[in-house]
Amino acid sequence: MKDNTKHVIVIGGGFAGINLIKHLGKDKRFIITLVDRNNYHFFPPLIYQVAAAFIEPSNISYPFRRLFQEKPHIRFHMGELKRIDPRAREVETTTGTLSYDYLVLAMGTGTNYFGFENIAKFAVPMKTLDDAMNLRNHILLRMECAVRATDPAERDKALNIVIAGGGPTGVELAGILAEMGREIVAKEYPELTDFHAHLYLVNSAPVLLPPMSTKAQREAYTVLKKLGAKIVLNTKVVDYASGNVMLSSGEAIPTDTLIWTSGVVAVRVEGLPGDAVARGGRISVDAFNRVAHTESVFALGDQCVMTDDENYPEGHPQVAQVAIQQGKLLAKNLSRMADGKPMQPFMYRDKGTMAIISKYRAVADLPKGFLRGWIAWVSWLFVHIIPLISFRNKVVLATNWAWSFVTNDPTLRLILRPSKEQKQPSTEDSKQ
Ligand SMILES: Cc1cc2nc3c(=O)[nH]c(=O)nc-3n(C[C@H](O)[C@H](O)[C@H](O)COP(=O)(O)OP(=O)(O)OC[C@H]3O[C@@H](n4cnc5c(N)ncnc54)[C@H](O)[C@@H]3O)c2cc1C
């Protein structure tokens, strides 16, 4: 590496990491290596549509190597982070050790089961594209079981779906599964016309969509009720035992399908100074996203917590816009440092919160007011198509959506299962 170039390692190519790379990649004074456990960037807000077989995974994902085509100063290293060594300026991954001048941690969050062991073992999480495909196959297989079942109790158990968590992911998933029951299952599985009536949405709070406005909460409740979902509020899922989801009310729901959308915890990083880790495992950063007590380690997006932004003294919400805006600003700040200029502090610009609750209905809390119904749904479409990473994804997704809405017949519901457990890439010590 030339003397005047700096090597930046970015761990995690989600919203934060990829926006940092997109902008810093224009500054040829930096060589950038992205480390990710997957070989693709994906768009988490739409994985629930993949789970419901409404769109295909390739509509919302894009390979890193294709993204970095003909950009020799941006490299990709597939592997998982094991630990960092800020003194030696090295990171150890499952596939080798790399050294850096600047390190950026942007690994987001994982699922938090709050210590419920049986739930962790049994529940299907909804964080990654793998989770979404796993859930899609699982639901399709359960439907085949329900079709064959002769015992009504066995049939109910195969059809019952319990979604734990009434935040945006739980609400969006409940909406699309209820729609799927009414529009598609009824056509392809004539034996299962009551599919939508087996959907339970359980939330510990007294409302759905707790972070949103009262209008949004009421709209979500009314629309999901009309679609036939059973909404259980003020109640927690506390266990999974003998084929039943156990609720804090004492009720037991027999089911093979518990979907856990209830909580997240920041991805843990070994090697960080102990006092750099705050509530929820989030990494404490200053106003420039620099990790507390380090010189050249930064953390972005869901994985970090910043309390210096005066409008968010408890830290920013874990949403895409925070990650995107932090990624862009850090790119600018690294270039400013290279120019000998001071870095600029981060201030979040809130563009609003949206959730889709059924086929043509959404809710949107925007800085200038509240939208619902069709108009909110159209705004949601624009907001979710624009940030997709490639032109190809935007066109394919828009076409697929248009096709699905016209025909009421989205993707082909194939049950795809790996023939055997995939092995992880072998560990090889490839120092850079
Ligand atoms: C189902 C779902 C729906 C959502 N809907 C919305 C929405 O509608 N609007 C909204 O604003 N936000 C939404 N969010 C939240 C939003 O997706 C996050 O706030 C955002 O993705 C955070 O970006 P990030 O870059 O910090 O992390 P992520 O986007 O999570 O990216 C993390 C990256 O790190 C990689 N990684 C993780 N661990 C490792 C490791 N150990 N080693 C190497 N690589 C690793 C991952 O593969 C991934 O590429 C949703 C999230 C989910 C899960």
The ligand as a Gaussian input file, in Angstrom:
#p B3LYP/6-31G(d) Opt

LIG

0 1
 C      -37.459000      -7.031000       9.420000
 C      -36.955000      -5.619000       9.569000
 C      -37.718000      -4.558000       9.080000
 C      -37.256000      -3.255000       9.222000
 N      -38.019000      -2.228000       8.707000
 C      -37.549000      -0.972000       8.781000
 C      -38.264000       0.107000       8.183000
 O      -39.340000      -0.085000       7.598000
 N      -37.734000       1.362000       8.253000
 C      -36.541000       1.598000       8.903000
 O      -36.079000       2.745000       8.949000
 N      -35.841000       0.605000       9.484000
 C      -36.313000      -0.665000       9.429000
 N      -35.598000      -1.687000      10.015000
 C      -34.366000      -1.364000      10.735000
 C      -33.223000      -1.159000       9.750000
 O      -33.156000      -2.247000       8.863000
 C      -31.929000      -0.989000      10.525000
 O      -32.050000       0.147000      11.333000
 C      -30.750000      -0.840000       9.578000
 O      -30.629000      -1.973000       8.761000
 C      -29.453000      -0.619000      10.361000
 O      -28.414000      -0.547000       9.449000
 P      -26.958000      -1.046000       9.880000
 O      -26.080000      -0.764000       8.707000
 O      -26.599000      -0.461000      11.195000
 O      -27.096000      -2.617000      10.106000
 P      -27.619000      -3.736000       9.095000
 O      -28.367000      -3.150000       7.974000
 O      -28.274000      -4.737000       9.963000
 O      -26.279000      -4.351000       8.485000
 C      -25.410000      -5.151000       9.235000
 C      -24.455000      -5.880000       8.281000
 O      -23.451000      -6.497000       9.073000
 C      -23.262000      -7.839000       8.653000
 N      -22.800000      -8.581000       9.841000
 C      -23.488000      -8.801000      10.973000
 N      -22.728000      -9.471000      11.856000
 C      -21.534000      -9.672000      11.255000
 C      -20.324000     -10.298000      11.672000
 N      -20.191000     -10.847000      12.876000
 N      -19.282000     -10.316000      10.810000
 C      -19.405000      -9.767000       9.564000
 N      -20.534000      -9.158000       9.132000
 C      -21.575000      -9.111000       9.967000
 C      -24.624000      -8.268000       8.138000
 O      -24.518000      -9.342000       7.214000
 C      -25.121000      -6.980000       7.487000
 O      -24.697000      -6.893000       6.132000
 C      -36.022000      -3.003000       9.880000
 C      -35.260000      -4.078000      10.350000
 C      -35.712000      -5.376000      10.207000
 C      -34.878000      -6.524000      10.715000

